[in-house]
Amino acid sequence: MTPKKRVTMHDHAAEAALFRRRAIFTFLCVLALFGALLTNLYHLQVTSYADYTTRSNDNRIRITPVAPSRGLIYDRNGVLLAENQPVYSLELVPEKVKDIPDTLDRLSGVITLTEEEQQDFLEALKYHRRFKPLTVKGNLNEKQVAAFSVNQHLFPGVRVEAGLKRFYPHGELMTHVLGFVGKINAKDRAALERADRWSEYSATKDIGKQGVEKYYENLLHGKPGHLEEEVNNRGRTIRTLKTEPPQPGQDLYLTLDINLQKKAMELLSGRRGTIVALDPRDGGILALVSSPSYDPNLFVQGISSKNYSALLNDKSRPLINRATQGLYAPASTIKPHMALLGLEEQVITERTRIWDPGYWQMPGVERKWRDWKKWGHGYVDVYHAIVDSCDIFFYDMVHKMGINRIANFMGQFGFGESTGIDIFEESSGIMPSSDWKRIRHNQPWYPGDTISIGIGQGYWTATPIQLANATAIMANRGKRYVPHLLKAMKDNSAKIERPPEEMQPVMLKNPRNWEIINEAMRQTAHKSRFTDASYTAAMKTGTAQVFSVAQDEKYNHETVAEHLRDNALIVAYAPYENPKIVLSVVMENAGWGGANAGPVARAMLDEFMLHEQWKLKP
């Protein structure tokens, strides 16, 4: 007989208690999770709202900097000297290109990339941020733009960009004044970061490298703008939200006259030399030419290594601005200033006469210092000493004065220091003294050293801009201005004239001495190059030795190597009664100053004086 199954009796009270405990636990878990959710929502929506909104906008909104247009440069009469032209360039964003060398190889089959251009790009890439575009090839023509546009789908991360390129319509004529712009390099960036200005160049690729372009970079560059665009998750623009236009750079008006500049370049005719013309009434530069020159447009898009090497290795040194960096013995062009010092120190007077037999000897010294005129000039006073450029007169005078009085006086005329012209490429030259020689050569100053200084030779070197400046001070009877190129600047609102910067004048004990020296310079001009001129002028020529000739040797222009021939110099101004233009001319290895630099000075002054009414407009 099968036993019956036992019926289990449920403990309903225990089960109910277990259910309640489980329900409460579940409820608490749900409550805790819900609380955590609310807390997180509060954190997202309230506490971190600003942060996440910014992150969202960063993903949704793209801010693109917009480069300002560079200010234009004009001459004093409004002739355009530097402008901006539209240009196309091929840009590559490194982080968007998987295999850059392969991409460059394939690109070369579309737009012709040379091996040198590819290597230059890869070198620049080493110092470039990967998320910013880098120029592969600049200055694309229309055919190249069209060829790439057809094949653009094959090159992700590569695009054609339109922009403005600096262009110098007068080419090599204005190079040493304007300088040029070039690509921003690591050195430029470091300088901008030190000046806390790097953010201003977020959309700019070029910066002034030399000349006015570099000196007035702050005025010419302008302020960048920006473009705010809403983009989708693929980076495609949906709409433009906001545009802040850039502020263009200021336009500059220079003191230069383009016609006078052209005349100066024409007169040099490819020869090595320089011409500086300035207005003594305010120090404004009217013309500044250094020859030979070069085309600054070569540097705008990045000059090739081959072209740069050719300029760098050119024996005629076209990269040097001879007007402000060329160092030359001033030779006889400083004899008027030396005679002025002699009058001031009462070593000579207006009536002093010295016998010139063709040589001069220091007391107790056997050596003879020769005059350029073998048989001498006979009795010479200060007028004849300047007109005939008598060396003996100055040998005797400077021996009595000594080097330190000479150095201190010539320092007032700007020798031995930069003139302050508004370009950075300027040398200070050398105005020697006994202290200078002790520091520089660790030697004492010998009396014989002073004799050479008396005729502008020896250790003394000066730049052509210094010679023009010193002559302007002489013509102005001591009034001094800082030579400058900037005449005015113009932005969207107004044109602002730059006032001339006047310096402490040179004061003489006897102002009559100014008249003596300037009269001697007037006689010099009208007894030689300006005898038939319709205006009055004043001048002094100079012939500077490039190498020393032994006492018993004779200099022969025909047999000496061309690069060892004398330099020809001249300083001049006109009109004599109220000077408006001062010139300094240096022609390297040209020979006799009066015969070679003289005609150049006459032609320049004729160009100015006979056409001044239409040439120098206010």
C-alpha positions in Angstrom: 0.0 0.0 0.0 1.5 3.2 -1.1 1.8 5.8 1.6 0.1 9.2 1.0 2.3 12.3 0.3 2.7 14.7 3.1 1.2 18.1 2.5 3.7 20.9 3.3 2.2 23.7 5.1 3.6 27.3 4.0 4.8 29.8 6.6 3.0 32.7 5.1 4.3 35.1 7.7 7.9 34.2 7.0 7.5 34.5 3.2 5.8 37.8 3.6 8.7 39.0 5.7 11.2 37.8 3.1 9.3 39.5 0.3 9.2 42.8 2.2 13.0 42.6 2.8 13.7 42.0 -0.8 11.3 44.6 -2.0 12.8 47.2 0.4 16.3 46.2 -0.8 15.3 46.5 -4.4 13.6 49.8 -3.8 16.7 51.2 -2.1 18.9 50.0 -5.0 16.6 51.7 -7.5 16.4 54.8 -5.3 20.2 54.9 -5.1 20.6 54.4 -8.8 18.0 57.1 -9.5 19.8 59.4 -7.0 23.1 58.8 -8.8 21.4 59.5 -12.1 20.0 62.8 -10.8 23.3 63.7 -9.3 25.1 63.1 -12.6 22.4 65.0 -14.5 22.9 67.9 -12.1 26.6 67.7 -12.6 26.2 67.7 -16.3 23.4 70.2 -16.6 24.4 72.6 -13.9 27.8 72.2 -12.4 29.7 71.5 -15.6 27.3 73.2 -18.0 29.7 75.9 -19.2 32.5 73.4 -19.7 30.4 70.9 -21.7 28.8 73.7 -23.7 32.3 74.9 -24.7 33.3 71.4 -25.7 30.2 71.0 -27.7 30.7 74.3 -29.4 34.3 73.4 -30.1 33.1 70.3 -32.0 30.2 72.2 -33.6 31.9 75.6 -34.2 35.1 76.0 -36.1 37.0 79.3 -35.7 39.3 80.1 -38.6 41.7 83.1 -38.4 41.6 85.5 -41.3 44.9 87.2 -42.3 44.9 91.0 -42.6 46.1 92.5 -45.9 49.5 94.1 -45.6 49.8 97.8 -45.8 51.0 99.3 -49.1 54.1 101.4 -49.6 54.2 104.6 -51.7 56.9 107.2 -52.6 56.4 110.8 -51.5 54.3 111.5 -54.6 52.0 108.5 -54.2 53.7 106.2 -56.7 53.1 102.6 -55.6 56.3 100.8 -54.5 55.0 97.7 -52.8 51.6 96.1 -53.4 49.6 92.9 -52.8 48.7 90.6 -55.7 46.3 87.5 -55.6 48.2 84.2 -55.6 47.3 80.5 -55.3 49.3 78.0 -53.3 49.1 74.3 -52.6 48.6 73.5 -48.9 48.9 70.2 -47.1 47.6 69.4 -43.6 50.1 66.8 -42.2 47.8 65.0 -39.8 45.3 64.4 -42.6 47.8 62.7 -44.9 48.8 59.1 -44.1 51.9 58.9 -46.4 53.4 62.3 -47.1 56.4 61.2 -49.2 54.1 59.1 -51.4 51.6 62.0 -51.7 54.4 64.4 -52.8 55.5 61.9 -55.4 52.0 61.6 -56.8 51.5 65.4 -56.7 54.7 65.9 -58.8 52.9 64.1 -61.6 50.1 66.6 -61.5 51.7 70.0 -60.9 55.4 69.3 -61.3 57.1 69.3 -57.9 60.9 69.3 -58.2 63.0 67.2 -56.0 64.4 70.3 -54.3 60.9 71.6 -53.6 59.9 68.2 -52.0 63.1 68.2 -49.8 62.4 71.8 -48.7 58.9 70.8 -47.8 60.0 67.8 -45.8 62.6 69.9 -44.0 60.0 72.6 -43.1 57.7 69.8 -41.9 60.1 68.9 -39.0 59.4 72.3 -37.3 55.7 72.5 -38.2 52.6 71.6 -36.2 50.8 68.7 -37.8 47.3 70.1 -37.6 48.2 73.4 -39.4 48.4 73.6 -43.2 51.9 73.9 -44.7 52.7 75.2 -48.2 53.8 72.6 -50.7 54.2 74.9 -53.7 53.4 78.5 -54.0 52.6 80.9 -56.8 50.6 78.4 -58.8 49.5 79.4 -62.3 45.9 78.9 -63.6 46.9 75.7 -65.5 48.4 74.1 -62.3 45.3 75.1 -60.3 43.0 73.5 -62.9 45.1 70.3 -63.0 45.0 69.8 -59.3 41.3 70.6 -59.0 40.5 67.8 -61.4 42.5 65.4 -59.3 41.8 66.8 -55.8 39.7 63.7 -54.8 42.9 61.6 -55.0 44.7 63.8 -52.4 42.8 64.0 -49.1 44.3 66.6 -46.8 45.7 68.7 -49.8 43.9 71.8 -51.1 44.5 74.9 -53.1 44.3 78.2 -51.1 43.9 81.7 -52.5 45.7 84.6 -50.8 47.7 87.8 -51.4 51.3 87.9 -52.3 53.7 90.9 -51.8 54.9 92.3 -55.1 57.5 94.9 -55.8 56.7 96.5 -59.2 60.1 98.3 -59.4 62.1 95.2 -58.7 65.8 95.8 -57.9 65.4 99.6 -58.0 64.0 99.7 -54.5 65.4 96.5 -52.9 67.8 98.0 -50.4 65.2 100.5 -49.2 62.1 98.4 -49.0 63.7 95.0 -48.2 61.3 92.2 -48.7 58.9 89.8 -46.9 59.5 86.1 -46.5 58.1 83.0 -44.8 58.0 83.1 -41.0 60.7 80.8 -39.7 61.6 79.5 -36.3 63.7 82.6 -35.5 60.9 84.9 -36.5 58.4 83.0 -34.4 60.7 83.0 -31.3 61.0 86.8 -31.7 57.2 87.2 -32.0 56.6 85.0 -28.9 59.1 87.0 -26.9 57.2 90.2 -27.9 53.9 88.4 -27.1 52.6 88.9 -30.6 52.5 85.4 -32.0 48.7 85.2 -31.8 48.5 88.1 -34.3 50.2 85.9 -36.9 47.9 82.9 -36.6 46.8 83.3 -40.2 49.9 85.0 -41.5 52.7 83.2 -43.3 55.0 86.1 -44.2 56.9 88.7 -42.2 59.2 91.6 -43.1 62.8 90.4 -43.4 64.8 93.6 -44.3 64.5 97.3 -45.0 61.3 99.2 -44.4 59.3 96.0 -44.6 61.0 94.8 -41.4 61.5 98.1 -39.6 57.8 99.0 -39.8 56.4 95.5 -39.5 54.1 96.6 -36.7 52.5 99.2 -38.9 52.3 97.2 -42.1 51.0 93.9 -40.7 47.6 94.8 -39.4 45.3 92.8 -37.0 43.9 89.4 -37.9 40.1 88.7 -38.0 38.3 85.4 -37.6 35.4 83.4 -39.1 33.1 81.3 -36.9 31.4 78.4 -38.8 29.0 75.7 -37.7 30.2 72.3 -39.0 28.8 68.8 -38.9 30.6 65.7 -37.6 32.6 65.4 -40.8 33.9 68.9 -40.6 31.8 70.2 -43.5 30.5 73.8 -43.1 26.8 74.1 -42.4 26.5 77.8 -42.0 28.6 80.9 -41.0 27.7 82.2 -37.6 29.9 85.2 -37.2 32.6 87.1 -39.2 35.0 89.6 -37.7 37.0 91.2 -40.5 40.7 91.8 -40.1 42.2 95.2 -39.8 44.5 95.9 -42.7 48.0 97.3 -42.1 48.7 100.9 -42.4 49.9 102.3 -45.8 53.3 104.0 -45.7 54.5 107.0 -47.6 58.2 107.4 -47.9 60.3 110.5 -48.4 61.8 108.9 -51.5 61.2 110.3 -55.0 61.0 107.4 -57.5 62.2 109.5 -60.4 65.3 110.6 -58.5 65.8 107.0 -57.5 65.7 105.9 -61.1 68.2 108.6 -62.1 70.6 107.4 -59.4 70.4 103.8 -60.6 70.8 104.9 -64.2 73.9 106.8 -63.4 75.5 103.9 -61.6 74.8 101.8 -64.7 75.5 98.5 -63.1 78.8 99.6 -61.5 79.6 98.9 -57.9 78.7 101.9 -55.8 76.0 103.9 -54.1 74.2 107.2 -54.1 72.5 108.8 -51.2 70.4 112.0 -51.5 68.7 113.6 -48.5 66.8 116.8 -47.7 68.9 118.7 -45.2 65.8 120.6 -44.0 64.3 117.6 -42.3 66.6 114.6 -42.9 64.2 112.9 -45.3 65.9 110.5 -47.8 65.2 111.5 -51.4 67.1 108.7 -53.0 69.1 105.7 -51.8 70.6 103.3 -54.3 73.1 100.5 -53.8 74.5 98.9 -57.0 74.4 96.1 -57.9 71.1 95.1 -56.6 68.7 92.1 -56.9 65.0 91.4 -57.4 63.3 91.2 -54.0 60.4 89.3 -55.6 62.6 86.2 -55.6 62.4 86.0 -51.8 58.6 86.5 -51.4 57.6 82.9 -52.2 60.9 81.4 -50.9 64.1 81.7 -53.0 65.6 78.5 -54.3 69.0 77.3 -52.9 70.5 77.7 -56.3 69.4 81.4 -56.7 70.4 82.3 -53.1 73.8 80.7 -53.5 74.4 82.7 -56.7 73.6 85.9 -54.8 75.6 84.9 -51.8 78.7 84.0 -53.8 78.5 86.9 -56.2 81.8 88.8 -55.8 80.0 92.1 -56.4 78.1 91.5 -53.1 74.6 92.6 -54.3 73.1 91.5 -50.9 75.0 94.3 -49.1 73.3 97.7 -48.8 76.3 99.8 -49.7 74.6 103.0 -48.7 74.2 102.0 -45.0 76.5 99.0 -44.6 79.4 99.8 -47.0 82.5 100.9 -45.0 84.8 103.2 -46.9 87.7 105.5 -46.1 86.1 108.9 -46.4 89.2 110.3 -48.0 89.2 114.0 -48.8 85.5 114.4 -48.5 86.1 115.1 -44.7 88.7 117.8 -45.3 86.0 120.6 -44.9 85.1 119.2 -41.4 88.8 118.8 -40.5 89.4 122.4 -41.5 86.4 123.5 -39.5 87.9 121.9 -36.4 91.3 123.6 -37.1 89.5 127.0 -37.2 87.6 126.2 -34.0 90.7 125.1 -32.1 92.6 128.1 -33.5 95.3 125.9 -34.9 94.7 127.8 -38.2 92.9 131.0 -39.1 91.3 132.2 -42.3 94.6 133.8 -43.2 97.0 131.0 -42.2 99.3 130.0 -45.1 101.4 126.9 -45.2 104.2 126.1 -47.7 103.6 122.9 -49.7 106.7 121.6 -51.5 104.9 118.3 -52.3 105.8 116.5 -49.1 105.6 116.9 -45.3 107.9 115.7 -42.6 107.2 115.3 -38.9 109.8 117.0 -36.8 112.6 114.5 -36.1 111.2 111.9 -38.5 112.9 110.9 -41.8 109.8 109.6 -43.5 108.1 111.9 -46.0 104.3 112.1 -46.3 103.6 112.9 -50.0 101.0 115.2 -51.5 98.9 114.0 -54.4 100.5 116.8 -56.4 104.1 115.7 -56.8 105.5 119.2 -57.0 103.3 120.7 -54.4 100.9 123.6 -54.3 103.2 126.4 -53.0 101.6 128.6 -50.3 98.2 127.4 -49.3 95.5 128.9 -47.1 92.3 127.2 -45.9 90.3 128.0 -49.0 93.0 126.7 -51.4 93.5 123.7 -49.2 89.9 122.6 -49.7 89.5 123.7 -53.3 92.8 122.0 -54.4 92.6 119.3 -51.7 96.1 120.0 -50.5 97.2 117.1 -48.3 100.2 118.9 -46.8 98.0 121.6 -45.2 96.0 118.9 -43.4 99.1 116.9 -42.4 100.5 119.9 -40.6 97.2 120.9 -39.0 96.1 117.5 -37.6 99.6 116.9 -36.3 99.2 119.9 -34.1 95.6 118.9 -33.0 96.1 115.3 -32.1 93.7 112.3 -32.6 91.4 112.7 -29.5 90.3 116.3 -30.4 89.6 115.1 -33.9 87.6 112.0 -32.7 85.5 114.1 -30.3 84.7 116.8 -32.8 83.9 114.3 -35.6 81.6 112.4 -33.3 79.3 115.4 -33.3 78.9 115.0 -37.0 77.8 111.3 -36.6 81.0 109.5 -37.5 81.6 106.3 -35.6 77.9 105.7 -34.8 74.8 104.8 -36.7 72.7 107.6 -38.1 69.4 106.2 -36.8 67.9 105.8 -40.3 64.8 103.7 -40.1 66.1 100.4 -41.5 68.0 97.9 -39.4 70.8 97.2 -41.9 73.2 99.9 -40.9 76.9 99.9 -39.9 78.4 102.4 -37.5 81.8 102.7 -39.1 84.9 103.5 -37.2 86.0 106.9 -35.8 89.3 105.9 -34.3 90.9 107.4 -31.1 93.8 106.4 -28.9 91.4 104.5 -26.6 89.8 102.7 -29.6 93.2 101.5 -30.8 94.2 100.3 -27.4 91.0 98.3 -27.0 90.8 97.1 -30.6 94.5 96.4 -31.3 96.2 96.5 -27.9 98.6 99.1 -29.2 99.3 102.7 -28.4 98.3 105.5 -30.8 101.3 106.8 -32.8 101.6 110.3 -34.2 101.9 108.9 -37.7 98.5 107.4 -37.3 97.0 110.8 -37.0 98.6 112.0 -40.2 96.6 109.4 -42.2 93.4 110.4 -40.4 93.9 114.0 -41.4 93.1 113.1 -45.0 90.4 110.5 -44.2 92.5 107.4 -44.5 94.0 105.0 -42.0 91.7 103.4 -39.5 88.8 105.8 -40.3 85.8 104.2 -42.1 82.4 105.7 -42.8 79.2 104.7 -44.6 77.8 106.9 -47.4 74.8 107.7 -45.3 77.1 109.1 -42.7 78.9 111.2 -45.3 75.6 112.6 -46.5 74.5 113.3 -42.9 77.8 115.0 -42.0 77.6 117.2 -45.1 74.0 118.1 -44.3 75.1 119.3 -40.9 77.8 121.4 -42.5 75.3 122.8 -45.0 72.8 123.6 -42.2 75.5 125.4 -40.2 75.2 122.9 -37.4 71.5 122.0 -37.4 71.0 118.2 -37.2 68.2 115.9 -38.2 67.9 112.1 -38.0 67.9 110.7 -41.6 64.7 108.9 -42.2 62.6 107.2 -44.9 59.1 107.4 -43.5 57.2 110.6 -44.4 53.6 109.7 -43.4 51.4 106.7 -42.5 47.7 106.2 -43.4 45.0 103.9 -42.0 41.2 103.9 -42.7 40.7 107.2 -40.9 43.5 109.6 -41.8 47.0 110.3 -43.1 49.4 111.2 -40.4 52.6 113.1 -41.2 55.7 112.1 -39.4 57.5 115.1 -37.8 61.3 115.3 -38.4 63.4 114.3 -35.4 65.8 117.2 -34.6 68.9 116.5 -32.6 71.2 118.7 -30.5 72.9 121.1 -33.0 76.7 121.4 -33.4 77.7 124.6 -31.7 80.8 126.5 -32.7 82.8 129.0 -30.7 82.9 131.2 -33.7 79.9 130.8 -36.1 81.8 132.7 -38.8 83.8 129.4 -39.3 80.7 127.9 -40.9 80.7 130.5 -43.6 84.4 130.1 -44.3 84.2 126.3 -44.9 80.9 126.4 -46.9 82.4 129.2 -49.1 85.4 127.0 -49.7 83.1 124.2 -50.8 81.2 126.5 -53.1 84.5 127.6 -54.7 85.4 123.9 -55.1 82.2 123.2 -57.0 82.3 126.3 -59.3 85.9 125.9 -60.2 85.3 122.4 -61.5 82.0 120.5 -62.2 79.6 123.4 -61.7 81.2 126.2 -63.6 78.3 126.4 -66.1 75.5 125.4 -63.7 72.4 127.6 -63.5 72.3 127.2 -59.8 75.0 127.5 -57.0 76.3 124.3 -55.4 79.0 123.2 -53.0 81.1 120.1 -53.0 84.2 118.2 -52.0 85.6 115.2 -53.8 87.7 112.3 -52.5 89.9 109.5 -53.7 90.3 106.7 -51.2 93.2 104.2 -51.4 92.1 100.6 -51.2 95.6 99.4 -50.5 98.8 101.1 -49.2 101.5 102.2 -51.6 105.1 102.2 -50.4 106.8 105.5 -50.0 109.0 105.1 -53.1 106.4 103.4 -55.2 104.0 105.1 -57.6 100.3 104.2 -58.0 99.5 103.3 -61.6 95.8 103.0 -62.3 96.4 101.0 -65.5 98.5 98.3 -64.0 96.7 97.8 -60.7 94.1 95.0 -60.5 90.6 96.4 -60.8 89.5 95.4 -57.3 92.6 97.3 -55.9 91.9 100.6 -57.6 91.0 103.7 -55.7 87.4 104.4 -54.7 85.9 107.6 -56.1 83.8 109.7 -53.7 82.1 113.1 -53.7 79.8 115.0 -51.3 77.7 117.9 -52.6 74.7 120.1 -51.9 72.5 122.7 -53.7 71.5 125.4 -53.8 74.3 127.0 -51.8 72.1 129.8 -50.4 69.3 127.6 -49.1 70.3 123.9 -49.3 67.5 121.5 -50.3 69.4 118.4 -51.4 72.7 116.8 -50.1 74.5 114.1 -52.0 77.1 111.5 -51.2 78.4 109.3 -54.0 80.8 106.4 -53.7 82.0 104.4 -56.7 84.1 101.4 -55.9 87.4 101.0 -57.7 86.5 103.8 -60.1 89.7 105.8 -59.6 89.9 109.6 -59.3 87.0 111.1 -57.3 86.6 114.3 -59.3 86.8 112.6 -62.7 84.5 109.7 -62.0 82.1 110.6 -59.1 81.9 114.3 -60.1 79.8 113.8 -63.2 77.4 111.6 -61.3 76.9 114.3 -58.7 76.4 116.9 -61.3 73.8 114.8 -63.1 71.9 114.1 -59.9 71.8 117.7 -58.8 70.7 118.8 -62.3 67.9 116.2 -62.1 66.7 117.6 -58.8 67.3 121.4 -59.3 65.9 121.6 -62.8 62.8 119.6 -62.1 62.2 120.3 -58.5 58.8 122.0 -59.0 57.1 118.9 -60.3 59.3 116.3 -58.6 59.1 117.2 -54.9 55.4 117.7 -54.1 54.4 118.2 -50.5 
